[in-house]
Amino acid sequence: MSDEELVARIKAFGDAWNRHDIDALMSFMHEDCVFETVAGPEAHGSRHQGMAAVRKAFEAAWQTIPDAQWLNAKCWAHGDKGVMESTFTGTAADGSRIEANMVDLLEFRDGKIILKNAFRKNRPHLPARD
């Protein structure tokens, strides 16, 4: 797969996140996929391995922050690696707002994402809107 084709796949993956379309998201994932979250008890955050665990972790993002969006994506790829930079936005359960830059480091195998390693700025939440 060419770098341009991988960039198109990364953009489509980002679009699926913004639609909250779990089936589309999982169609981009390799059967042996791993998702490393932005937070967790380990140096890598929390690690979810395999389709069922990754699906559950992806769905939890929308359960925790129902209006979650990944905006202004910039994507690039080379070889079997890709990057998606975006601004994560959403509303926390207490009504405070989240707005922080983030990046996903992606590794591909057979044209599918084998590893999604997520990083987000640790910015305090903004006050709820009136």
KOLKOL-864054 format. One record per atom (N, C-alpha, C, O, CB): x negated, y negated, z; atom name; residue in one letter. Coordinates in nm, 4 decimals, padded with zeros to 6 digits. Glycine has a CB too. Example, Ala and Ser with C-alpha at 12.3 -4.5 7.8 and 13.67 -1.06 7.14 Angstrom:
2
-01.3190,00.5690,00.7800,N,A;
-01.2300,00.4500,00.7800,CA,A;
-01.3200,00.3300,00.7800,C,A;
-01.4236,00.3319,00.8465,O,A;
-01.1308,00.4473,00.9046,CB,A;
-01.2850,00.2250,00.7080,N,S;
-01.3670,00.1060,00.7140,CA,S;
-01.2900,-00.0030,00.7870,C,S;
-01.3409,-00.1138,00.8039,O,S;
-01.4084,00.0598,00.5725,CB,S;
% end
This chain:
130
-00.0843,00.1168,00.0000,N,M;
00.0000,00.0000,00.0000,CA,M;
-00.0890,-00.1234,00.0000,C,M;
-00.1858,-00.1298,00.0758,O,M;
00.0960,00.0004,00.1211,CB,M;
-00.0575,-00.2210,-00.0838,N,S;
-00.1394,-00.3422,-00.0935,CA,S;
-00.1156,-00.4324,00.0278,C,S;
-00.0162,-00.4180,00.0990,O,S;
-00.1082,-00.4189,-00.2245,CB,S;
-00.2077,-00.5248,00.0495,N,D;
-00.1916,-00.6208,00.1586,CA,D;
-00.0616,-00.6999,00.1413,C,D;
00.0084,-00.7267,00.2389,O,D;
-00.3127,-00.7169,00.1647,CB,D;
-00.0295,-00.7371,00.0169,N,E;
00.0930,-00.8135,-00.0099,CA,E;
00.2175,-00.7315,00.0241,C,E;
00.3145,-00.7853,00.0776,O,E;
00.0977,-00.8575,-00.1574,CB,E;
00.2152,-00.6037,-00.0062,N,E;
00.3283,-00.5172,00.0268,CA,E;
00.3431,-00.5022,00.1790,C,E;
00.4545,-00.4988,00.2313,O,E;
00.3107,-00.3788,-00.0391,CB,E;
00.2296,-00.4932,00.2488,N,L;
00.2360,-00.4844,00.3944,CA,L;
00.2917,-00.6130,00.4541,C,L;
00.3710,-00.6079,00.5482,O,L;
00.0973,-00.4549,00.4524,CB,L;
00.2517,-00.7278,00.4013,N,V;
00.3046,-00.8556,00.4498,CA,V;
00.4562,-00.8594,00.4310,C,V;
00.5283,-00.9037,00.5204,O,V;
00.2377,-00.9747,00.3759,CB,V;
00.5046,-00.8139,00.3168,N,A;
00.6490,-00.8101,00.2920,CA,A;
00.7180,-00.7189,00.3940,C,A;
00.8270,-00.7511,00.4414,O,A;
00.6782,-00.7615,00.1475,CB,A;
00.6563,-00.6065,00.4279,N,R;
00.7138,-00.5153,00.5283,CA,R;
00.7162,-00.5806,00.6663,C,R;
00.8135,-00.5667,00.7403,O,R;
00.6336,-00.3835,00.5338,CB,R;
00.6096,-00.6513,00.7004,N,I;
00.6045,-00.7194,00.8299,CA,I;
00.7146,-00.8255,00.8379,C,I;
00.7822,-00.8373,00.9401,O,I;
00.4651,-00.7840,00.8524,CB,I;
00.7325,-00.9016,00.7318,N,K;
00.8387,-01.0033,00.7307,CA,K;
00.9759,-00.9386,00.7444,C,K;
01.0607,-00.9897,00.8176,O,K;
00.8326,-01.0868,00.6013,CB,K;
00.9993,-00.8277,00.6758,N,A;
01.1268,-00.7571,00.6853,CA,A;
01.1472,-00.7013,00.8269,C,A;
01.2592,-00.7011,00.8779,O,A;
01.1331,-00.6429,00.5811,CB,A;
01.0401,-00.6548,00.8894,N,F;
01.0447,-00.6069,01.0278,CA,F;
01.0870,-00.7220,01.1201,C,F;
01.1721,-00.7039,01.2071,O,F;
00.9059,-00.5492,01.0714,CB,F;
01.0278,-00.8390,01.1009,N,G;
01.0647,-00.9568,01.1802,CA,G;
01.2102,-00.9963,01.1595,C,G;
01.2790,-01.0335,01.2545,O,G;
00.9744,-01.0740,01.1451,CB,G;
01.2570,-00.9883,01.0356,N,D;
01.3971,-01.0199,01.0063,CA,D;
01.4907,-00.9242,01.0807,C,D;
01.5953,-00.9655,01.1308,O,D;
01.4235,-01.0130,00.8541,CB,D;
01.4529,-00.7968,01.0875,N,A;
01.5345,-00.6983,01.1586,CA,A;
01.5407,-00.7312,01.3082,C,A;
01.6450,-00.7140,01.3712,O,A;
01.4781,-00.5559,01.1374,CB,A;
01.4299,-00.7780,01.3646,N,W;
01.4314,-00.8208,01.5056,CA,W;
01.5335,-00.9322,01.5251,C,W;
01.6118,-00.9288,01.6200,O,W;
01.2904,-00.8686,01.5506,CB,W;
01.5329,-01.0299,01.4367,N,N;
01.6235,-01.1438,01.4524,CA,N;
01.7693,-01.1069,01.4292,C,N;
01.8583,-01.1739,01.4814,O,N;
01.5841,-01.2540,01.3575,CB,N;
01.7955,-01.0023,01.3525,N,R;
01.9319,-00.9528,01.3335,CA,R;
01.9755,-00.8602,01.4469,C,R;
02.0926,-00.8238,01.4569,O,R;
01.9429,-00.8798,01.2004,CB,R;
01.8807,-00.8227,01.5318,N,H;
01.9043,-00.7249,01.6390,CA,H;
01.9535,-00.5933,01.5791,C,H;
02.0487,-00.5326,01.6282,O,H;
02.0075,-00.7795,01.7423,CB,H;
01.8875,-00.5513,01.4736,N,D;
01.9263,-00.4325,01.3967,CA,D;
01.8317,-00.3166,01.4309,C,D;
01.7282,-00.2987,01.3666,O,D;
01.9239,-00.4623,01.2429,CB,D;
01.8681,-00.2397,01.5313,N,I;
01.7797,-00.1346,01.5811,CA,I;
01.7520,-00.0274,01.4761,C,I;
01.6399,00.0228,01.4677,O,I;
01.8400,-00.0707,01.7044,CB,I;
01.8518,00.0084,01.3962,N,D;
01.8288,00.1121,01.2949,CA,D;
01.7287,00.0646,01.1904,C,D;
01.6415,00.1407,01.1485,O,D;
01.9611,00.1517,01.2271,CB,D;
01.7409,-00.0603,01.1484,N,A;
01.6439,-00.1151,01.0531,CA,A;
01.5052,-00.1201,01.1154,C,A;
01.4068,-00.0837,01.0510,O,A;
01.6865,-00.2557,01.0068,CB,A;
01.4967,-00.1649,01.2402,N,L;
01.3661,-00.1707,01.3075,CA,L;
01.2990,-00.0347,01.3102,C,L;
01.1810,-00.0214,01.2777,O,L;
01.3817,-00.2233,01.4501,CB,L;
01.3747,00.0650,01.3491,N,M;
01.3164,00.1975,01.3631,CA,M;
01.2772,00.2564,01.2283,C,M;
01.1914,00.3446,01.2226,O,M;
01.4133,00.2898,01.4339,CB,M;
01.3379,00.2099,01.1203,N,S;
01.3003,00.2594,00.9877,CA,S;
01.1588,00.2157,00.9495,C,S;
01.0982,00.2744,00.8598,O,S;
01.4002,00.2102,00.8827,CB,S;
01.1066,00.1144,01.0159,N,F;
00.9699,00.0677,00.9899,CA,F;
00.8664,00.1430,01.0734,C,F;
00.7464,00.1327,01.0479,O,F;
00.9596,-00.0818,01.0181,CB,F;
00.9128,00.2188,01.1732,N,M;
00.8220,00.2809,01.2685,CA,M;
00.7831,00.4219,01.2248,C,M;
00.8659,00.4974,01.1740,O,M;
00.8855,00.2847,01.4067,CB,M;
00.6580,00.4556,01.2448,N,H;
00.6057,00.5896,01.2200,CA,H;
00.6616,00.6846,01.3256,C,H;
00.6887,00.6416,01.4378,O,H;
00.4495,00.5902,01.2214,CB,H;
00.6792,00.8096,01.2936,N,E;
00.7350,00.9063,01.3901,CA,E;
00.6494,00.9193,01.5160,C,E;
00.7007,00.9580,01.6210,O,E;
00.7494,01.0433,01.3244,CB,E;
00.5202,00.8878,01.5077,N,D;
00.4300,00.8938,01.6229,CA,D;
00.4027,00.7556,01.6820,C,D;
00.2958,00.7330,01.7387,O,D;
00.2987,00.9593,01.5828,CB,D;
00.4972,00.6636,01.6695,N,C;
00.4762,00.5228,01.7042,CA,C;
00.4505,00.5002,01.8533,C,C;
00.4882,00.5795,01.9395,O,C;
00.5960,00.4419,01.6616,CB,C;
00.3841,00.3871,01.8780,N,V;
00.3542,00.3393,02.0129,CA,V;
00.3872,00.1905,02.0163,C,V;
00.3554,00.1167,01.9230,O,V;
00.2032,00.3660,02.0526,CB,V;
00.4520,00.1468,02.1255,N,F;
00.4814,00.0060,02.1484,CA,F;
00.4192,-00.0330,02.2808,C,F;
00.4508,00.0251,02.3847,O,F;
00.6352,-00.0218,02.1475,CB,F;
00.3296,-00.1329,02.2771,N,E;
00.2695,-00.1878,02.3981,CA,E;
00.3296,-00.3256,02.4210,C,E;
00.3185,-00.4144,02.3364,O,E;
00.1130,-00.1948,02.3869,CB,E;
00.3938,-00.3427,02.5374,N,T;
00.4731,-00.4618,02.5666,CA,T;
00.3883,-00.5792,02.6136,C,T;
00.2689,-00.5652,02.6401,O,T;
00.5766,-00.4298,02.6710,CB,T;
00.4531,-00.6961,02.6232,N,V;
00.3839,-00.8175,02.6667,CA,V;
00.3558,-00.8174,02.8164,C,V;
00.2700,-00.8925,02.8627,O,V;
00.4657,-00.9397,02.6302,CB,V;
00.4265,-00.7346,02.8929,N,A;
00.4076,-00.7321,03.0381,CA,A;
00.4160,-00.5881,03.0874,C,A;
00.4706,-00.5002,03.0207,O,A;
00.5134,-00.8210,03.1099,CB,A;
00.3618,-00.5676,03.2030,N,G;
00.3670,-00.4351,03.2630,CA,G;
00.2526,-00.4156,03.3593,C,G;
00.1692,-00.5047,03.3755,O,G;
00.3643,-00.3275,03.1562,CB,G;
00.2472,-00.3004,03.4237,N,P;
00.1503,-00.2769,03.5300,CA,P;
00.0083,-00.2445,03.4823,C,P;
-00.0854,-00.2458,03.5621,O,P;
00.1986,-00.1661,03.6150,CB,P;
-00.0077,-00.2163,03.3564,N,E;
-00.1386,-00.1773,03.3039,CA,E;
-00.2023,-00.2927,03.2257,C,E;
-00.1359,-00.3922,03.1965,O,E;
-00.1254,-00.0526,03.2140,CB,E;
-00.3292,-00.2794,03.1924,N,A;
-00.3971,-00.3827,03.1139,CA,A;
-00.3298,-00.4027,02.9787,C,A;
-00.3336,-00.5126,02.9235,O,A;
-00.5444,-00.3462,03.0940,CB,A;
-00.2674,-00.2965,02.9240,N,H;
-00.1993,-00.3040,02.7948,CA,H;
-00.0508,-00.3388,02.8101,C,H;
00.0230,-00.3329,02.7118,O,H;
-00.2140,-00.1716,02.7204,CB,H;
-00.0051,-00.3746,02.9299,N,G;
00.1373,-00.3971,02.9567,CA,G;
00.2004,-00.2639,02.9924,C,G;
00.1499,-00.1920,03.0786,O,G;
00.2095,-00.4621,02.8337,CB,G;
00.3099,-00.2310,02.9271,N,S;
00.3705,-00.0983,02.9388,CA,S;
00.3616,-00.0322,02.8026,C,S;
00.3786,-00.0978,02.6998,O,S;
00.5196,-00.1063,02.9887,CB,S;
00.3351,00.0974,02.8016,N,R;
00.3211,00.1707,02.6752,CA,R;
00.4398,00.2657,02.6592,C,R;
00.4718,00.3441,02.7485,O,R;
00.1858,00.2498,02.6706,CB,R;
00.5038,00.2563,02.5425,N,H;
00.6153,00.3441,02.5080,CA,H;
00.5711,00.4244,02.3866,C,H;
00.5283,00.3670,02.2865,O,H;
00.7485,00.2627,02.4793,CB,H;
00.5812,00.5575,02.3946,N,Q;
00.5330,00.6450,02.2882,CA,Q;
00.6461,00.7310,02.2347,C,Q;
00.7254,00.7861,02.3111,O,Q;
00.4183,00.7334,02.3386,CB,Q;
00.6527,00.7420,02.1023,N,G;
00.7523,00.8242,02.0362,CA,G;
00.8762,00.7446,02.0007,C,G;
00.9049,00.6410,02.0607,O,G;
00.7897,00.9410,02.1235,CB,G;
00.9489,00.7944,01.9022,N,M;
01.0645,00.7220,01.8483,CA,M;
01.1693,00.6909,01.9542,C,M;
01.2181,00.5780,01.9596,O,M;
01.1279,00.8021,01.7371,CB,M;
01.2054,00.7866,02.0381,N,A;
01.3115,00.7641,02.1368,CA,A;
01.2712,00.6582,02.2391,C,A;
01.3506,00.5699,02.2717,O,A;
01.3459,00.8951,02.2084,CB,A;
01.1485,00.6665,02.2898,N,A;
01.1013,00.5709,02.3907,CA,A;
01.0872,00.4312,02.3316,C,A;
01.1231,00.3330,02.3965,O,A;
00.9670,00.6166,02.4493,CB,A;
01.0351,00.4209,02.2091,N,V;
01.0186,00.2910,02.1445,CA,V;
01.1551,00.2295,02.1159,C,V;
01.1756,00.1104,02.1390,O,V;
00.9370,00.3044,02.0141,CB,V;
01.2472,00.3091,02.0665,N,R;
01.3829,00.2593,02.0393,CA,R;
01.4452,00.2013,02.1670,C,R;
01.5019,00.0920,02.1651,O,R;
01.4726,00.3734,01.9827,CB,R;
01.4340,00.2748,02.2766,N,K;
01.4903,00.2294,02.4043,CA,K;
01.4253,00.0982,02.4483,C,K;
01.4946,00.0077,02.4947,O,K;
01.4713,00.3374,02.5133,CB,K;
01.2942,00.0871,02.4344,N,A;
01.2231,-00.0352,02.4733,CA,A;
01.2630,-00.1529,02.3841,C,A;
01.2819,-00.2642,02.4332,O,A;
01.0709,-00.0131,02.4663,CB,A;
01.2760,-00.1288,02.2536,N,F;
01.3197,-00.2354,02.1626,CA,F;
01.4595,-00.2835,02.2010,C,F;
01.4835,-00.4040,02.2086,O,F;
01.3183,-00.1858,02.0156,CB,F;
01.5511,-00.1910,02.2250,N,E;
01.6890,-00.2278,02.2610,CA,E;
01.6927,-00.3061,02.3924,C,E;
01.7770,-00.3942,02.4094,O,E;
01.7770,-00.1015,02.2725,CB,E;
01.6032,-00.2749,02.4843,N,A;
01.5995,-00.3448,02.6133,CA,A;
01.5705,-00.4938,02.5963,C,A;
01.6149,-00.5752,02.6772,O,A;
01.4942,-00.2818,02.7044,CB,A;
01.4965,-00.5296,02.4917,N,A;
01.4676,-00.6722,02.4676,CA,A;
01.5969,-00.7507,02.4500,C,A;
01.6095,-00.8618,02.5016,O,A;
01.3777,-00.6895,02.3428,CB,A;
01.6930,-00.6939,02.3775,N,W;
01.8198,-00.7640,02.3524,CA,W;
01.9137,-00.7528,02.4705,C,W;
01.9983,-00.8401,02.4903,O,W;
01.8877,-00.7090,02.2277,CB,W;
01.9009,-00.6479,02.5493,N,Q;
01.9844,-00.6356,02.6690,CA,Q;
01.9418,-00.7375,02.7742,C,Q;
02.0253,-00.7942,02.8446,O,Q;
01.9761,-00.4926,02.7266,CB,Q;
01.8118,-00.7598,02.7838,N,T;
01.7577,-00.8553,02.8805,CA,T;
01.7790,-00.9989,02.8349,C,T;
01.8114,-01.0864,02.9152,O,T;
01.6092,-00.8296,02.9030,CB,T;
01.7605,-01.0223,02.7058,N,I;
01.7721,-01.1575,02.6481,CA,I;
01.8587,-01.1457,02.5225,C,I;
01.8059,-01.1327,02.4121,O,I;
01.6291,-01.2200,02.6143,CB,I;
01.9917,-01.1502,02.5387,N,P;
02.0830,-01.1227,02.4278,CA,P;
02.0693,-01.2154,02.3068,C,P;
02.1042,-01.1763,02.1954,O,P;
02.2217,-01.1303,02.4774,CB,P;
02.0195,-01.3360,02.3269,N,D;
02.0049,-01.4288,02.2139,CA,D;
01.8601,-01.4382,02.1656,C,D;
01.8225,-01.5368,02.1021,O,D;
02.0551,-01.5676,02.2533,CB,D;
01.7793,-01.3375,02.1948,N,A;
01.6374,-01.3376,02.1571,CA,A;
01.6186,-01.3593,02.0068,C,A;
01.6896,-01.3016,01.9244,O,A;
01.5716,-01.2055,02.1990,CB,A;
01.5215,-01.4438,01.9738,N,Q;
01.4848,-01.4704,01.8346,CA,Q;
01.3333,-01.4868,01.8263,C,Q;
01.2684,-01.5302,01.9215,O,Q;
01.5579,-01.5979,01.7800,CB,Q;
01.2792,-01.4514,01.7116,N,W;
01.1367,-01.4656,01.6826,CA,W;
01.1292,-01.5581,01.5616,C,W;
01.1555,-01.5161,01.4489,O,W;
01.0655,-01.3245,01.6555,CB,W;
01.0932,-01.6845,01.5855,N,L;
01.1061,-01.7889,01.4837,CA,L;
00.9720,-01.8277,01.4228,C,L;
00.8658,-01.8032,01.4801,O,L;
01.1718,-01.9114,01.5434,CB,L;
00.9800,-01.8889,01.3051,N,N;
00.8632,-01.9466,01.2355,CA,N;
00.7524,-01.8443,01.2140,C,N;
00.6350,-01.8741,01.2361,O,N;
00.8081,-02.0649,01.3145,CB,N;
00.7886,-01.7259,01.1717,N,A;
00.6895,-01.6185,01.1566,CA,A;
00.5860,-01.6506,01.0500,C,A;
00.6175,-01.7005,00.9420,O,A;
00.7588,-01.4876,01.1224,CB,A;
00.4638,-01.6207,01.0837,N,K;
00.3507,-01.6235,00.9903,CA,K;
00.2931,-01.4832,00.9924,C,K;
00.2609,-01.4302,01.0988,O,K;
00.2414,-01.7338,01.0294,CB,K;
00.2800,-01.4235,00.8755,N,C;
00.2375,-01.2840,00.8678,CA,C;
00.1192,-01.2679,00.7735,C,C;
00.1082,-01.3385,00.6732,O,C;
00.3531,-01.1954,00.8223,CB,C;
00.0320,-01.1756,00.8063,N,W;
-00.0740,-01.1365,00.7147,CA,W;
-00.1158,-00.9939,00.7427,C,W;
-00.0870,-00.9381,00.8486,O,W;
-00.1940,-01.2311,00.7262,CB,W;
-00.1845,-00.9360,00.6457,N,A;
-00.2262,-00.7964,00.6570,CA,A;
-00.3536,-00.7734,00.5787,C,A;
-00.3845,-00.8445,00.4831,O,A;
-00.1157,-00.7021,00.6078,CB,A;
-00.4259,-00.6730,00.6214,N,H;
-00.5444,-00.6274,00.5487,CA,H;
-00.5671,-00.4808,00.5846,C,H;
-00.5748,-00.4438,00.7017,O,H;
-00.6709,-00.7151,00.5831,CB,H;
-00.5774,-00.3997,00.4812,N,G;
-00.5986,-00.2557,00.5050,CA,G;
-00.4797,-00.1952,00.5767,C,G;
-00.3670,-00.2005,00.5276,O,G;
-00.7267,-00.2319,00.5869,CB,G;
-00.5055,-00.1375,00.6937,N,D;
-00.3969,-00.0755,00.7702,CA,D;
-00.3576,-00.1576,00.8928,C,D;
-00.2974,-00.1048,00.9863,O,D;
-00.4373,00.0643,00.8135,CB,D;
-00.3916,-00.2864,00.8927,N,K;
-00.3610,-00.3735,01.0063,CA,K;
-00.2812,-00.4947,00.9592,C,K;
-00.2982,-00.5424,00.8470,O,K;
-00.4909,-00.4186,01.0775,CB,K;
-00.1941,-00.5434,01.0468,N,G;
-00.1148,-00.6612,01.0158,CA,G;
-00.0898,-00.7428,01.1410,C,G;
-00.1038,-00.6941,01.2532,O,G;
00.0174,-00.6215,00.9509,CB,G;
-00.0525,-00.8679,01.1196,N,V;
-00.0276,-00.9611,01.2288,CA,V;
00.0998,-01.0387,01.1981,C,V;
00.1241,-01.0783,01.0841,O,V;
-00.1484,-01.0576,01.2495,CB,V;
00.1805,-01.0597,01.3014,N,M;
00.2938,-01.1497,01.2902,CA,M;
00.2891,-01.2460,01.4086,C,M;
00.3034,-01.2055,01.5240,O,M;
00.4292,-01.0709,01.2857,CB,M;
00.2687,-01.3743,01.3777,N,E;
00.2758,-01.4789,01.4784,CA,E;
00.4159,-01.5365,01.4735,C,E;
00.4735,-01.5510,01.3657,O,E;
00.1673,-01.5897,01.4552,CB,E;
00.4717,-01.5696,01.5901,N,S;
00.6039,-01.6303,01.5935,CA,S;
00.6213,-01.7074,01.7238,C,S;
00.5353,-01.7043,01.8118,O,S;
00.7141,-01.5230,01.5783,CB,S;
00.7338,-01.7763,01.7340,N,T;
00.7731,-01.8406,01.8591,CA,T;
00.8941,-01.7638,01.9109,C,T;
00.9981,-01.7582,01.8453,O,T;
00.8053,-01.9950,01.8393,CB,T;
00.8795,-01.7055,02.0279,N,F;
00.9877,-01.6300,02.0896,CA,F;
01.0772,-01.7273,02.1644,C,F;
01.0290,-01.8115,02.2402,O,F;
00.9329,-01.5196,02.1849,CB,F;
01.2094,-01.7155,02.1426,N,T;
01.3060,-01.7984,02.2134,CA,T;
01.4192,-01.7114,02.2656,C,T;
01.4492,-01.6059,02.2097,O,T;
01.3607,-01.9098,02.1219,CB,T;
01.4812,-01.7568,02.3727,N,G;
01.5964,-01.6866,02.4267,CA,G;
01.6361,-01.7452,02.5605,C,G;
01.5708,-01.8356,02.6128,O,G;
01.5671,-01.5377,02.4407,CB,G;
01.7434,-01.6926,02.6143,N,T;
01.7965,-01.7393,02.7417,CA,T;
01.7905,-01.6260,02.8432,C,T;
01.8421,-01.5168,02.8193,O,T;
01.9416,-01.7913,02.7258,CB,T;
01.7269,-01.6533,02.9568,N,A;
01.7168,-01.5543,03.0640,CA,A;
01.8507,-01.5442,03.1373,C,A;
01.9383,-01.6288,03.1192,O,A;
01.6027,-01.5916,03.1632,CB,A;
01.8661,-01.4417,03.2192,N,A;
01.9912,-01.4168,03.2914,CA,A;
02.0319,-01.5342,03.3799,C,A;
02.1510,-01.5569,03.4012,O,A;
01.9779,-01.2917,03.3761,CB,A;
01.9351,-01.6085,03.4314,N,D;
01.9665,-01.7226,03.5182,CA,D;
01.9985,-01.8500,03.4406,C,D;
02.0209,-01.9553,03.5002,O,D;
01.8509,-01.7489,03.6115,CB,D;
02.0006,-01.8405,03.3068,N,G;
02.0315,-01.9559,03.2228,CA,G;
01.9096,-02.0348,03.1791,C,G;
01.9204,-02.1214,03.0922,O,G;
02.1241,-02.0464,03.2948,CB,G;
01.7929,-02.0066,03.2379,N,S;
01.6717,-02.0765,03.1952,CA,S;
01.6352,-02.0331,03.0535,C,S;
01.6716,-01.9245,03.0084,O,S;
01.5541,-02.0486,03.2930,CB,S;
01.5628,-02.1203,02.9851,N,R;
01.5285,-02.0938,02.8457,CA,R;
01.3826,-02.0511,02.8336,C,R;
01.2949,-02.0981,02.9060,O,R;
01.5551,-02.2180,02.7591,CB,R;
01.3608,-01.9609,02.7401,N,I;
01.2263,-01.9115,02.7112,CA,I;
01.1870,-01.9634,02.5734,C,I;
01.2630,-01.9509,02.4774,O,I;
01.2196,-01.7539,02.7172,CB,I;
01.0699,-02.0206,02.5647,N,E;
01.0137,-02.0625,02.4365,CA,E;
00.8625,-02.0527,02.4486,C,E;
00.7991,-02.1321,02.5181,O,E;
01.0592,-02.2084,02.3973,CB,E;
00.8056,-01.9543,02.3801,N,A;
00.6618,-01.9312,02.3918,CA,A;
00.6090,-01.8675,02.2635,C,A;
00.6750,-01.7835,02.2024,O,A;
00.6304,-01.8414,02.5140,CB,A;
00.4906,-01.9084,02.2248,N,N;
00.4264,-01.8486,02.1082,CA,N;
00.3859,-01.7052,02.1405,C,N;
00.3511,-01.6719,02.2538,O,N;
00.3033,-01.9316,02.0640,CB,N;
00.3915,-01.6222,02.0377,N,M;
00.3520,-01.4834,02.0568,CA,M;
00.2899,-01.4281,01.9298,C,M;
00.2943,-01.4903,01.8237,O,M;
00.4720,-01.3983,02.0988,CB,M;
00.2330,-01.3118,01.9433,N,V;
00.1733,-01.2435,01.8294,CA,V;
00.1931,-01.0936,01.8474,C,V;
00.1814,-01.0401,01.9577,O,V;
00.0221,-01.2790,01.8151,CB,V;
00.2230,-01.0277,01.7368,N,D;
00.2266,-00.8817,01.7329,CA,D;
00.1095,-00.8359,01.6475,C,D;
00.0943,-00.8785,01.5330,O,D;
00.3636,-00.8280,01.6761,CB,D;
00.0277,-00.7496,01.7038,N,L;
-00.0783,-00.6837,01.6282,CA,L;
-00.0223,-00.5488,01.5866,C,L;
00.0210,-00.4704,01.6711,O,L;
-00.2123,-00.6688,01.7126,CB,L;
-00.0229,-00.5218,01.4587,N,L;
00.0401,-00.4013,01.4045,CA,L;
-00.0637,-00.3134,01.3353,C,L;
-00.1518,-00.3626,01.2649,O,L;
00.1528,-00.4386,01.3059,CB,L;
-00.0518,-00.1836,01.3565,N,E;
-00.1335,-00.0871,01.2830,CA,E;
-00.0390,00.0039,01.2068,C,E;
00.0661,00.0428,01.2577,O,E;
-00.2272,-00.0048,01.3790,CB,E;
-00.0772,00.0377,01.0842,N,F;
00.0072,00.1162,00.9951,CA,F;
-00.0559,00.2511,00.9645,C,F;
-00.1780,00.2645,00.9569,O,F;
00.0333,00.0401,00.8659,CB,F;
00.0300,00.3503,00.9473,N,R;
-00.0094,00.4811,00.8963,CA,R;
00.0998,00.5246,00.7988,C,R;
00.2183,00.5235,00.8322,O,R;
-00.0293,00.5867,01.0134,CB,R;
00.0593,00.5620,00.6801,N,D;
00.1554,00.6055,00.5772,CA,D;
00.2611,00.4990,00.5500,C,D;
00.3764,00.5319,00.5217,O,D;
00.2235,00.7359,00.6200,CB,D;
00.2223,00.3703,00.5585,N,G;
00.3139,00.2605,00.5292,CA,G;
00.4105,00.2263,00.6412,C,G;
00.4973,00.1407,00.6246,O,G;
00.3912,00.2929,00.4085,CB,G;
00.3958,00.2934,00.7564,N,K;
00.4852,00.2681,00.8699,CA,K;
00.4033,00.2221,00.9897,C,K;
00.2833,00.2486,00.9981,O,K;
00.5675,00.3950,00.9056,CB,K;
00.4693,00.1529,01.0826,N,I;
00.4013,00.0988,01.2004,CA,I;
00.3766,00.2121,01.2999,C,I;
00.4699,00.2749,01.3498,O,I;
00.4852,-00.0157,01.2661,CB,I;
00.2497,00.2360,01.3270,N,I;
00.2100,00.3369,01.4244,CA,I;
00.1889,00.2712,01.5614,C,I;
00.2082,00.3357,01.6645,O,I;
00.0810,00.4099,01.3781,CB,I;
00.1493,00.1428,01.5629,N,L;
00.1279,00.0696,01.6876,CA,L;
00.1778,-00.0734,01.6731,C,L;
00.1414,-00.1446,01.5796,O,L;
-00.0214,00.0709,01.7271,CB,L;
00.2620,-00.1136,01.7676,N,K;
00.3044,-00.2541,01.7821,CA,K;
00.2537,-00.2981,01.9180,C,K;
00.3021,-00.2520,02.0214,O,K;
00.4635,-00.2722,01.7692,CB,K;
00.1562,-00.3872,01.9172,N,N;
00.0936,-00.4366,02.0387,CA,N;
00.1313,-00.5841,02.0506,C,N;
00.0835,-00.6665,01.9726,O,N;
-00.0634,-00.4159,02.0366,CB,N;
00.2169,-00.6181,02.1477,N,A;
00.2745,-00.7520,02.1594,CA,A;
00.2043,-00.8355,02.2659,C,A;
00.1693,-00.7859,02.3731,O,A;
00.4227,-00.7423,02.1912,CB,A;
00.1843,-00.9639,02.2340,N,F;
00.1241,-01.0615,02.3255,CA,F;
00.2090,-01.1876,02.3221,C,F;
00.2502,-01.2318,02.2148,O,F;
-00.0251,-01.0929,02.2869,CB,F;
00.2359,-01.2469,02.4403,N,R;
00.3134,-01.3715,02.4455,CA,R;
00.2527,-01.4628,02.5510,C,R;
00.2080,-01.4168,02.6561,O,R;
00.4641,-01.3434,02.4767,CB,R;
00.2516,-01.5926,02.5220,N,K;
00.2032,-01.6909,02.6182,CA,K;
00.2852,-01.6811,02.7463,C,K;
00.4068,-01.6624,02.7418,O,K;
00.2102,-01.8342,02.5593,CB,K;
00.2195,-01.6935,02.8578,N,N;
00.2847,-01.6848,02.9888,CA,N;
00.3245,-01.8259,03.0311,C,N;
00.2601,-01.8874,03.1161,O,N;
00.1903,-01.6178,03.0960,CB,N;
00.4311,-01.8755,02.9705,N,R;
00.4788,-02.0110,02.9949,CA,R;
00.5987,-02.0058,03.0903,C,R;
00.6850,-01.9192,03.0756,O,R;
00.5170,-02.0813,02.8610,CB,R;
00.6052,-02.0968,03.1873,N,P;
00.7237,-02.1002,03.2745,CA,P;
00.8494,-02.1254,03.1916,C,P;
00.8447,-02.1939,03.0894,O,P;
00.7085,-02.2098,03.3838,CB,P;
00.9611,-02.0695,03.2363,N,H;
01.0879,-02.0909,03.1672,CA,H;
01.1275,-02.2381,03.1764,C,H;
01.0926,-02.3079,03.2716,O,H;
01.1990,-02.0006,03.2268,CB,H;
01.2000,-02.2824,03.0767,N,L;
01.2506,-02.4197,03.0713,CA,L;
01.3869,-02.4247,03.1398,C,L;
01.4561,-02.3232,03.1475,O,L;
01.2606,-02.4705,02.9237,CB,L;
01.4259,-02.5425,03.1896,N,P;
01.5573,-02.5505,03.2550,CA,P;
01.6701,-02.5147,03.1594,C,P;
01.6581,-02.5297,03.0378,O,P;
01.5801,-02.6907,03.3112,CB,P;
01.7812,-02.4664,03.2178,N,A;
01.9007,-02.4366,03.1395,CA,A;
01.9505,-02.5658,03.0747,C,A;
01.9346,-02.6752,03.1287,O,A;
02.0118,-02.3722,03.2286,CB,A;
02.0110,-02.5493,02.9578,N,R;
02.0694,-02.6656,02.8902,CA,R;
02.2026,-02.6988,02.9574,C,R;
02.2746,-02.6106,03.0043,O,R;
02.0892,-02.6384,02.7366,CB,R;
02.2324,-02.8254,02.9604,N,D;
02.3624,-02.8683,03.0169,CA,D;
02.4768,-02.8373,02.9254,C,D;
02.5918,-02.8668,02.9581,O,D;
02.3617,-03.0164,03.0463,CB,D;
% end
